[in-house]
Amino acid sequence: MHLITVGRDAEVLATIQAGVDDLRITAGAITVIGAVQTATVSVMHQDDALVDRLRHYDLPMELSGTGEIVNGRVHLHVTLYAETATFGGHLHAATVRDFFVRAYVAPLV
């Protein structure tokens, strides 16, 4: 298992993808935990599962999630916990501000 840490002011997906690229992992599982300031996630449209609805949030949020690496590409689904609401979906982008995000990456062998 490998640990990739996303620090302050870094973009989560780009940092994890760069770490996966550096480690030359092409298939595996990912678990993430931490906190972010911004996030963009998508959810499926209720009348057409093939249509994504993008949602952007800008507030302090705890983050947890799971994902996979397929053909070298990172794919994450997350849950975001704010003070008064919870959000979730397919992660498109997120930025750390005050804390960190840690990704635990288990390559398939």
Backbone as JSON, one array per atom type, in Angstrom:
{
  "sequence": "MHLITVGRDAEVLATIQAGVDDLRITAGAITVIGAVQTATVSVMHQDDALVDRLRHYDLPMELSGTGEIVNGRVHLHVTLYAETATFGGHLHAATVRDFFVRAYVAPLV",
  "N": [[0.85, -1.18, 0.0], [0.4, 2.28, -0.68], [0.95, 5.67, 0.36], [-0.4, 8.76, -0.44], [-0.16, 12.13, 0.04], [-2.08, 15.03, 0.09], [-1.45, 18.33, 0.26], [-1.81, 21.65, 1.76], [-3.52, 24.07, -0.22], [-3.44, 22.55, -2.52], [-4.67, 20.72, -5.35], [-6.85, 18.04, -5.2], [-7.46, 15.69, -6.93], [-5.57, 16.03, -9.02], [-3.14, 15.89, -7.62], [-3.25, 13.31, -6.49], [-3.43, 11.81, -8.86], [-0.94, 12.45, -10.03], [0.76, 11.26, -8.15], [0.04, 8.55, -8.43], [0.83, 8.2, -11.08], [3.62, 8.64, -10.8], [4.24, 6.42, -9.23], [3.72, 4.46, -11.0], [1.34, 2.99, -11.14], [-1.2, 1.09, -12.51], [-3.56, -0.18, -12.02], [-5.8, -0.44, -9.32], [-6.98, 0.1, -5.9], [-8.42, 2.8, -4.05], [-8.58, 4.65, -1.05], [-9.78, 7.56, 0.5], [-9.32, 10.29, 2.8], [-9.9, 13.24, 4.69], [-9.89, 16.84, 4.58], [-11.43, 19.52, 2.81], [-11.7, 22.68, 1.05], [-12.99, 23.52, -1.28], [-15.07, 21.85, -3.67], [-16.02, 19.97, -6.53], [-18.53, 17.99, -7.63], [-20.29, 15.35, -9.32], [-23.6, 14.19, -9.9], [-26.09, 11.79, -10.87], [-28.67, 12.63, -13.17], [-32.05, 12.54, -12.23], [-33.97, 11.67, -14.05], [-32.57, 10.7, -16.17], [-30.02, 8.69, -16.2], [-27.67, 8.89, -17.63], [-27.0, 11.51, -17.79], [-25.03, 13.88, -16.29], [-25.1, 15.9, -13.37], [-23.46, 18.64, -12.43], [-22.12, 19.89, -9.42], [-20.96, 22.52, -7.43], [-19.14, 23.34, -4.55], [-18.18, 25.59, -1.99], [-16.93, 25.74, 0.87], [-15.85, 24.89, 4.19], [-15.23, 21.43, 4.41], [-15.4, 18.1, 5.57], [-13.97, 15.17, 4.14], [-14.48, 12.0, 2.75], [-13.89, 8.94, 1.02], [-13.97, 6.49, -1.67], [-12.34, 4.72, -4.3], [-11.02, 3.9, -7.54], [-8.31, 2.77, -9.62], [-8.02, 2.61, -12.96], [-6.64, 1.51, -15.89], [-4.58, 3.27, -15.35], [-5.83, 5.65, -14.63], [-7.29, 7.76, -12.19], [-10.26, 7.41, -10.33], [-12.74, 8.64, -8.35], [-15.24, 8.46, -5.81], [-16.96, 10.43, -3.5], [-17.92, 11.47, -0.16], [-18.97, 14.43, 1.29], [-18.83, 16.38, 4.14], [-20.34, 19.01, 5.57], [-20.95, 21.73, 7.91], [-23.75, 22.05, 8.08], [-24.85, 20.39, 6.16], [-24.72, 17.5, 3.97], [-22.96, 16.21, 1.21], [-22.46, 14.43, -1.86], [-20.94, 12.35, -4.41], [-19.52, 11.76, -7.7], [-16.2, 12.66, -7.84], [-14.91, 15.55, -9.29], [-13.17, 17.68, -8.9], [-11.26, 19.11, -6.21], [-10.1, 21.21, -3.59], [-7.63, 21.57, -1.15], [-7.49, 23.52, 1.79], [-7.05, 24.34, 4.65], [-6.21, 21.97, 5.86], [-5.53, 18.71, 5.03], [-5.54, 16.02, 2.65], [-5.48, 12.55, 2.61], [-4.54, 9.84, 0.62], [-4.89, 6.45, 0.4], [-3.42, 4.0, -1.32], [-3.82, 1.0, -2.93], [-2.22, -1.09, -4.93], [-3.24, -3.31, -7.57], [-2.08, -6.54, -8.04]],
  "CA": [[0.0, 0.0, 0.0], [1.13, 3.55, -0.77], [0.28, 6.84, 0.9], [-0.22, 10.02, -1.17], [-0.7, 13.22, 0.85], [-2.41, 16.27, -0.62], [-1.27, 19.39, 1.24], [-2.51, 22.93, 1.64], [-3.63, 24.76, -1.51], [-3.25, 21.63, -3.64], [-5.87, 20.12, -5.92], [-6.86, 16.64, -4.76], [-7.34, 14.71, -8.01], [-4.3, 16.21, -9.74], [-2.06, 15.41, -6.77], [-3.33, 11.85, -6.42], [-3.08, 11.28, -10.18], [0.51, 12.57, -10.19], [1.36, 10.23, -7.32], [-0.21, 7.27, -9.09], [1.71, 8.18, -12.25], [5.0, 8.45, -10.31], [4.36, 5.05, -8.73], [3.44, 3.6, -12.16], [0.23, 2.09, -10.82], [-2.19, 1.12, -13.58], [-4.81, -0.75, -11.52], [-5.77, -0.52, -7.87], [-8.06, 0.65, -5.11], [-8.04, 4.01, -3.31], [-9.43, 5.18, 0.01], [-9.35, 8.92, 0.82], [-9.87, 10.92, 4.0], [-9.29, 14.55, 4.92], [-10.78, 18.01, 4.58], [-11.23, 20.4, 1.67], [-12.45, 23.95, 1.04], [-13.87, 23.52, -2.46], [-15.24, 20.56, -4.34], [-16.98, 19.84, -7.61], [-18.95, 16.6, -7.78], [-21.45, 15.16, -10.19], [-24.59, 13.17, -9.58], [-26.9, 11.45, -12.03], [-29.99, 13.24, -13.31], [-33.05, 11.56, -11.79], [-34.75, 11.15, -15.17], [-31.67, 10.16, -17.18], [-28.77, 8.35, -15.51], [-26.53, 9.21, -18.48], [-26.76, 12.95, -17.7], [-24.41, 14.29, -15.03], [-25.39, 17.22, -12.81], [-22.29, 19.14, -11.69], [-22.39, 20.73, -8.25], [-19.73, 23.09, -6.87], [-19.29, 23.78, -3.16], [-17.06, 26.35, -1.46], [-17.07, 25.87, 2.32], [-15.05, 23.83, 4.81], [-15.92, 20.14, 4.39], [-14.7, 16.84, 5.75], [-14.09, 14.37, 2.93], [-14.1, 10.6, 2.76], [-14.32, 8.33, -0.22], [-13.3, 5.33, -2.22], [-12.22, 4.8, -5.74], [-10.25, 2.89, -8.24], [-7.4, 3.15, -10.7], [-8.26, 1.76, -14.11], [-5.79, 1.97, -17.0], [-3.75, 4.37, -14.87], [-6.63, 6.85, -14.33], [-7.93, 7.79, -10.88], [-11.72, 7.62, -10.34], [-13.14, 8.69, -6.94], [-16.56, 8.88, -5.33], [-16.72, 10.97, -2.16], [-18.95, 12.1, 0.65], [-18.47, 15.69, 1.86], [-19.62, 16.71, 5.33], [-20.24, 20.4, 6.0], [-21.6, 21.94, 9.21], [-25.2, 21.92, 8.03], [-25.31, 19.58, 5.04], [-23.84, 16.45, 3.46], [-23.01, 16.14, -0.24], [-21.69, 13.3, -2.36], [-20.97, 12.08, -5.83], [-18.27, 11.52, -8.43], [-15.35, 13.83, -7.65], [-14.26, 16.15, -10.46], [-12.08, 18.53, -8.41], [-11.36, 19.57, -4.82], [-8.89, 21.91, -3.16], [-7.35, 21.62, 0.27], [-7.1, 24.84, 2.27], [-6.47, 24.39, 5.98], [-5.79, 20.69, 6.41], [-4.86, 17.77, 4.12], [-6.25, 14.81, 2.25], [-4.58, 11.42, 2.45], [-5.04, 8.77, -0.22], [-4.24, 5.17, 0.62], [-3.52, 3.38, -2.63], [-3.45, -0.41, -2.94], [-2.12, -1.57, -6.31], [-3.58, -4.7, -7.89], [-0.87, -7.24, -8.53]],
  "C": [[0.89, 1.24, 0.0], [0.27, 4.67, -0.18], [0.63, 8.05, 0.03], [-0.9, 11.09, -0.35], [-0.9, 14.45, -0.02], [-2.37, 17.38, 0.43], [-2.07, 20.64, 0.95], [-2.4, 23.53, 0.25], [-3.4, 23.87, -2.72], [-4.6, 21.07, -4.09], [-5.79, 18.61, -5.7], [-6.63, 15.66, -5.9], [-6.02, 14.82, -8.74], [-3.13, 15.66, -8.93], [-2.06, 13.88, -6.68], [-2.95, 11.22, -7.76], [-1.57, 11.35, -10.41], [1.24, 11.51, -9.36], [1.21, 8.85, -7.91], [0.68, 7.13, -10.32], [3.16, 7.93, -11.84], [5.25, 7.02, -9.85], [4.13, 4.0, -9.83], [2.39, 2.54, -11.86], [-0.82, 2.23, -11.92], [-3.53, 0.55, -13.16], [-4.71, -0.84, -10.0], [-7.01, 0.07, -7.24], [-7.54, 1.84, -4.31], [-9.08, 4.28, -2.22], [-8.89, 6.56, 0.35], [-10.05, 9.42, 2.07], [-9.18, 12.26, 4.17], [-10.32, 15.65, 4.97], [-10.4, 18.92, 3.43], [-12.03, 21.68, 1.85], [-13.42, 24.02, -0.13], [-13.97, 22.11, -3.01], [-16.27, 20.69, -5.45], [-17.26, 18.35, -7.77], [-20.1, 16.54, -8.78], [-22.32, 14.05, -9.63], [-25.42, 12.93, -10.83], [-28.23, 12.2, -12.01], [-31.04, 12.18, -13.0], [-33.86, 10.96, -12.93], [-33.89, 10.53, -16.27], [-30.31, 9.92, -16.54], [-27.52, 8.66, -16.34], [-26.18, 10.69, -18.47], [-26.21, 13.28, -16.32], [-24.86, 15.7, -14.66], [-24.19, 17.63, -11.98], [-22.74, 20.06, -10.58], [-21.06, 21.22, -7.7], [-20.03, 23.63, -5.48], [-18.02, 24.5, -2.73], [-17.34, 26.66, 0.01], [-16.25, 24.75, 2.95], [-15.85, 22.53, 4.9], [-14.95, 19.02, 4.74], [-14.93, 16.02, 4.49], [-13.71, 12.93, 3.24], [-14.58, 9.98, 1.46], [-13.51, 7.12, -0.6], [-13.23, 5.48, -3.73], [-11.36, 3.69, -6.29], [-9.28, 3.55, -9.21], [-7.62, 2.13, -11.8], [-7.48, 2.34, -15.27], [-5.0, 3.21, -16.61], [-4.51, 5.63, -14.48], [-7.36, 6.7, -12.99], [-9.41, 8.15, -11.03], [-12.19, 7.53, -8.89], [-14.61, 9.08, -6.77], [-16.38, 9.28, -3.88], [-18.02, 11.38, -1.48], [-18.29, 13.29, 1.32], [-19.41, 16.1, 2.98], [-19.34, 18.15, 5.73], [-21.0, 20.54, 7.32], [-23.1, 21.66, 9.16], [-25.72, 21.04, 6.9], [-24.27, 18.52, 4.68], [-24.06, 16.35, 1.96], [-22.23, 14.9, -0.68], [-21.78, 13.19, -3.86], [-19.6, 11.76, -6.39], [-17.42, 12.79, -8.33], [-14.71, 14.28, -8.95], [-13.07, 17.02, -10.04], [-12.35, 18.86, -6.94], [-10.04, 20.2, -4.45], [-8.81, 21.92, -1.65], [-7.02, 23.05, 0.64], [-6.37, 24.74, 3.6], [-5.86, 23.09, 6.46], [-5.04, 19.86, 5.38], [-5.89, 16.76, 3.66], [-5.19, 13.73, 2.11], [-5.27, 10.35, 1.6], [-4.21, 7.53, 0.05], [-4.5, 4.32, -0.63], [-2.99, 1.96, -2.55], [-3.42, -0.9, -4.38], [-2.64, -3.02, -6.44], [-2.34, -5.35, -8.48], [-1.25, -8.52, -9.23]]
}
